[in-house]
Amino acid sequence: MFIKITNNRHLRSTLVFALTTFLAGCEAPLNLEGVETEMSKAVHRTDQLLGVAVSQDQVVVVGSDGVVLTSPVSDLKWQRQQLSNNPNFVDIKLCPDQSLIALSMERQLWISEDQGQHWRSSDIPTRESLTSVACGPDNSYWAAGSFSTLVSSHDKGASWNEQSLNEDAAISSVQFFDSQNLIATGEFGLLARSEDGGENWTLLDPIPNEFFPMTSYFSDPSTGWVAGLGGTILYTDDAGQSWQSQETPTDSPIYNFYARDGRLFAFGDHGTVLEQQHSLWRKLDTPNIPVYLRDGKQLDEKRLLVSGGWGALFTVDI
């Protein structure tokens, strides 16, 4: 049977009214209980937690949108605060005087002298993008980034000095060996050393194949590791004159190293945590979560705290 519907405005209005009334009657009341429960937690599933530091008996984690999490080391009970202007933190370091410095994408350095409870900011006067931070033995502040740029402050962030190695490459990490000797690694295999506290730099032979080290760690001026895409880790024992590839049990990118008491760990994508043992890398047991891990610190002889994307914050048995 076919029904012919004529062009009747009254009929169309009646049908629209009936349809909207039906849909409204079927719609469940909006329930925000789950959202409110999630927001009441210290760690949110949307948090991007990019840096971890352990200051005395306190652990401090920073991330995007100005998130700062603090907890006693002995008993992990997180307290959450969100700093004004919502800085997007990318790195955090502990200085010798036990102060904390956290770098944000907004070209600011945030400084805490009470284990992460209170913070003050210092604007870094550069146009370059900054991605990593370091603290010198003299408590100087250093940040590194694009166009092989290094900015430093020797007066707690009151003033800054900017310099460049004049290479069109981003510096990914800077490390101090002592007050005079530093090393920097970066894009396109960049490798540079300073022997006068960072005043002057010498470019060394680049890491082969324009390797881009997302992170590096040197146990001494001659012995070091760099890591990047595809789970690749390269090793040198002759101050970068030659590099050897070390086999890893992952093809996920490696984003960071962490060393303590002769142990060396690496953190990467797809929930990857590696530890080097006798020149071999083994994968540690972690939750089966498809998120990147960006940083970690050892809490004690048995626990490694790791952090990363989408609220990843947990301990790994070591």
C-alpha positions as CSV (number, residue, x, y, z in Angstrom):
1,M,0.0,0.0,0.0
2,F,1.3,3.5,-0.9
3,I,0.5,6.6,1.0
4,K,0.6,9.9,-0.6
5,I,1.6,12.8,1.6
6,T,0.5,16.1,0.3
7,N,2.3,19.4,0.8
8,N,0.6,20.2,4.0
9,R,2.4,22.6,6.4
10,H,0.2,21.6,9.3
11,L,1.0,17.9,8.7
12,R,4.8,18.5,8.5
13,S,4.7,20.6,11.7
14,T,2.8,17.8,13.5
15,L,5.3,15.2,12.4
16,V,8.3,17.3,13.4
17,F,6.7,18.0,16.8
18,A,5.9,14.3,17.3
19,L,9.5,13.2,16.4
20,T,11.2,15.7,18.7
21,T,8.9,14.8,21.5
22,F,9.7,11.1,21.0
23,L,13.4,11.7,20.9
24,A,13.3,13.9,24.0
25,G,11.3,11.2,25.8
26,C,13.9,8.6,24.9
27,E,17.0,10.7,26.0
28,A,18.4,9.7,29.4
29,P,19.1,12.4,31.9
30,L,22.7,13.8,31.6
31,N,24.8,12.0,34.2
32,L,28.0,13.9,35.1
33,E,28.9,11.7,38.0
34,G,31.7,9.9,36.1
35,V,33.2,13.2,34.9
36,E,33.1,14.6,38.4
37,T,34.7,11.5,39.8
38,E,37.5,11.6,37.3
39,M,38.2,15.3,37.9
40,S,38.4,14.7,41.7
41,K,41.3,12.3,41.2
42,A,44.9,13.6,41.5
43,V,45.9,12.0,38.2
44,H,43.6,12.4,35.2
45,R,43.5,10.2,32.2
46,T,44.1,13.1,29.9
47,D,47.3,14.2,31.7
48,Q,50.6,14.2,29.7
49,L,53.2,13.6,32.4
50,L,56.6,14.5,30.9
51,G,59.0,14.8,33.8
52,V,59.9,13.3,37.2
53,A,62.2,14.5,39.9
54,V,63.0,13.3,43.4
55,S,63.9,16.0,45.9
56,Q,64.9,14.8,49.3
57,D,61.9,12.8,50.5
58,Q,59.5,14.2,47.9
59,V,58.7,13.1,44.3
60,V,57.5,15.8,41.9
61,V,55.9,15.1,38.5
62,V,55.1,17.8,35.9
63,G,53.1,17.7,32.7
64,S,51.0,19.7,30.3
65,D,48.4,22.3,31.3
66,G,50.4,23.4,34.3
67,V,50.0,20.1,36.2
68,V,52.3,19.5,39.1
69,L,51.9,16.3,41.2
70,T,53.7,15.8,44.5
71,S,53.9,12.9,46.9
72,P,56.1,11.5,49.7
73,V,58.6,9.0,48.3
74,S,57.8,6.5,51.0
75,D,54.1,6.4,50.4
76,L,52.8,7.5,47.0
77,K,49.7,9.6,47.7
78,W,49.5,12.3,45.1
79,Q,48.5,15.9,45.6
80,R,47.6,17.9,42.5
81,Q,48.1,21.5,41.7
82,Q,47.7,23.5,38.5
83,L,49.9,26.5,38.0
84,S,48.7,29.8,36.7
85,N,48.6,30.3,32.9
86,N,48.7,26.5,32.5
87,P,52.4,26.2,31.3
88,N,53.0,23.1,29.3
89,F,56.0,21.4,31.0
90,V,58.4,19.3,29.0
91,D,61.3,18.7,31.4
92,I,62.2,19.0,35.1
93,K,65.6,18.7,36.9
94,L,66.8,18.7,40.5
95,C,69.7,21.1,41.2
96,P,72.5,20.5,43.6
97,D,71.0,22.9,46.1
98,Q,67.8,20.8,46.0
99,S,65.8,23.4,44.2
100,L,63.7,22.2,41.2
101,I,63.6,23.8,37.7
102,A,60.9,22.9,35.2
103,L,60.9,24.0,31.5
104,S,57.7,24.9,29.7
105,M,57.0,25.1,26.0
106,E,56.1,28.8,26.5
107,R,59.8,29.6,27.0
108,Q,59.6,29.9,30.7
109,L,61.6,28.3,33.5
110,W,59.6,27.6,36.7
111,I,61.6,27.4,39.9
112,S,60.6,25.7,43.2
113,E,62.7,25.9,46.4
114,D,60.3,23.9,48.6
115,Q,60.0,20.5,46.9
116,G,57.4,21.6,44.4
117,Q,54.9,23.2,46.8
118,H,55.4,26.8,45.4
119,W,56.7,28.0,42.1
120,R,57.9,31.2,40.5
121,S,58.5,31.7,36.8
122,S,61.3,33.3,34.7
123,D,60.7,34.3,31.1
124,I,63.5,33.1,28.8
125,P,64.2,35.7,26.2
126,T,64.6,33.6,23.0
127,R,62.6,33.0,19.9
128,E,63.8,29.4,19.6
129,S,61.8,26.4,20.8
130,L,63.3,24.9,24.0
131,T,62.9,21.2,24.7
132,S,65.3,20.3,27.5
133,V,66.8,21.7,30.7
134,A,69.9,21.1,32.9
135,C,71.2,22.4,36.2
136,G,75.0,23.0,36.6
137,P,77.1,22.1,39.6
138,D,77.1,25.8,40.5
139,N,73.2,25.8,40.4
140,S,73.2,27.6,37.0
141,Y,70.2,27.0,34.8
142,W,70.5,25.8,31.2
143,A,67.9,25.2,28.5
144,A,68.5,24.0,25.0
145,G,66.5,23.8,21.8
146,S,66.2,24.7,18.1
147,F,69.0,26.2,15.9
148,S,71.5,24.6,18.3
149,T,70.6,27.2,20.9
150,L,71.7,27.3,24.5
151,V,70.4,29.8,27.1
152,S,71.8,30.0,30.6
153,S,71.2,31.9,33.8
154,H,73.7,32.3,36.7
155,D,71.5,34.4,38.9
156,K,68.5,32.2,39.5
157,G,66.7,33.3,36.4
158,A,67.0,37.0,36.9
159,S,68.9,37.4,33.6
160,W,69.7,35.1,30.7
161,N,72.5,34.6,28.2
162,E,71.7,33.2,24.7
163,Q,74.2,31.5,22.4
164,S,74.1,29.2,19.4
165,L,76.4,26.7,17.9
166,N,75.2,28.1,14.5
167,E,74.0,24.7,13.4
168,D,70.5,24.3,12.0
169,A,69.8,21.5,14.4
170,A,67.9,21.1,17.6
171,I,69.8,20.2,20.7
172,S,68.0,17.5,22.6
173,S,70.1,17.2,25.7
174,V,72.9,18.8,27.7
175,Q,74.9,17.1,30.4
176,F,77.5,18.3,32.9
177,F,80.4,16.2,34.0
178,D,81.8,18.9,36.3
179,S,81.8,22.7,36.5
180,Q,83.9,23.0,33.3
181,N,83.1,20.0,31.1
182,L,79.8,19.6,29.3
183,I,78.4,17.6,26.3
184,A,75.5,18.3,24.1
185,T,73.7,16.1,21.6
186,G,71.1,16.9,19.0
187,E,69.5,16.6,15.6
188,F,71.5,15.4,12.5
189,G,74.0,13.6,14.7
190,L,75.1,16.8,16.4
191,L,77.8,16.2,19.1
192,A,79.5,19.1,20.9
193,R,81.7,19.6,24.0
194,S,82.7,22.5,26.2
195,E,85.7,22.6,28.5
196,D,85.1,26.0,30.0
197,G,81.7,25.8,31.7
198,G,79.7,26.3,28.5
199,E,81.4,29.6,27.4
200,N,82.8,28.0,24.2
201,W,81.9,24.8,22.3
202,T,83.7,22.5,19.9
203,L,81.7,20.5,17.4
204,L,82.9,16.9,17.2
205,D,82.5,14.4,14.4
206,P,78.7,13.9,14.1
207,I,77.1,10.6,15.1
208,P,76.9,8.5,11.9
209,N,74.0,8.6,9.4
210,E,72.7,11.9,10.8
211,F,71.3,10.0,13.7
212,F,68.8,12.0,15.8
213,P,69.3,11.2,19.5
214,M,66.1,12.0,21.3
215,T,68.1,11.5,24.5
216,S,71.6,10.8,25.6
217,Y,73.5,9.8,28.7
218,F,77.2,9.8,29.4
219,S,78.6,8.0,32.4
220,D,81.9,9.8,31.8
221,P,83.4,12.0,29.0
222,S,84.3,8.9,27.0
223,T,81.4,6.5,27.7
224,G,77.9,7.3,26.5
225,W,74.7,6.2,24.9
226,V,72.3,7.9,22.5
227,A,68.8,6.6,21.6
228,G,66.1,7.4,19.1
229,L,63.5,6.0,16.7
230,G,63.0,2.3,16.1
231,G,64.3,1.3,19.5
232,T,67.8,2.2,18.4
233,I,70.5,2.7,21.0
234,L,74.1,3.5,20.1
235,Y,77.1,3.3,22.4
236,T,80.6,4.9,22.4
237,D,83.6,4.2,24.6
238,D,86.0,6.6,22.9
239,A,84.3,10.0,23.4
240,G,82.2,9.7,20.2
241,Q,84.9,8.8,17.7
242,S,83.1,5.6,17.0
243,W,79.6,4.2,17.8
244,Q,78.3,0.7,18.0
245,S,74.6,-0.3,17.8
246,Q,73.3,-2.2,20.9
247,E,70.5,-4.7,20.4
248,T,67.2,-3.9,22.1
249,P,64.0,-5.9,22.5
250,T,61.8,-3.2,21.0
251,D,61.3,-1.2,17.9
252,S,59.5,1.6,19.7
253,P,61.1,5.1,19.9
254,I,63.2,5.7,23.0
255,Y,62.7,9.1,24.7
256,N,64.8,9.2,27.8
257,F,67.6,7.6,29.8
258,Y,67.9,7.5,33.6
259,A,71.0,6.3,35.5
260,R,71.6,5.7,39.2
261,D,74.0,3.6,41.2
262,G,75.5,2.0,38.2
263,R,72.1,1.1,36.7
264,L,70.9,2.5,33.4
265,F,67.2,2.6,32.3
266,A,65.5,3.7,29.1
267,F,61.9,4.8,28.6
268,G,59.9,4.7,25.3
269,D,56.7,4.3,23.4
270,H,54.2,1.5,23.9
271,G,54.8,1.4,27.6
272,T,58.5,0.4,27.1
273,V,61.0,0.4,30.0
274,L,64.4,-1.1,29.4
275,E,67.4,-1.8,31.6
276,Q,70.9,-2.4,30.5
277,Q,72.6,-5.5,32.0
278,H,76.0,-6.6,30.9
279,S,75.9,-4.6,27.7
280,L,72.5,-6.1,26.9
281,W,69.1,-4.4,27.1
282,R,66.2,-6.3,28.6
283,K,62.6,-5.2,28.8
284,L,61.1,-4.8,32.3
285,D,57.5,-5.9,33.1
286,T,55.1,-3.0,32.8
287,P,51.3,-2.7,32.4
288,N,50.1,-3.5,29.0
289,I,49.2,0.0,28.0
290,P,49.6,1.6,24.5
291,V,51.1,4.9,25.8
292,Y,54.5,6.5,25.6
293,L,56.7,6.7,28.7
294,R,58.7,9.9,28.9
295,D,60.6,9.8,32.2
296,G,61.3,7.9,35.4
297,K,63.2,8.0,38.7
298,Q,64.2,5.3,41.1
299,L,62.4,5.6,44.4
300,D,64.3,2.9,46.3
301,E,66.2,-0.3,45.6
302,K,63.0,-2.0,44.5
303,R,60.8,0.6,42.8
304,L,61.1,2.7,39.6
305,L,58.5,5.4,39.1
306,V,57.7,6.1,35.5
307,S,55.4,8.7,33.8
308,G,54.1,9.4,30.4
309,G,51.1,10.0,28.2
310,W,47.4,9.8,29.1
311,G,47.8,9.7,32.9
312,A,50.5,7.0,32.9
313,L,52.1,7.1,36.3
314,F,53.1,3.8,38.0
315,T,55.9,2.0,39.6
316,V,58.0,-0.8,38.0
317,D,59.5,-3.6,40.1
318,I,63.3,-3.5,39.6
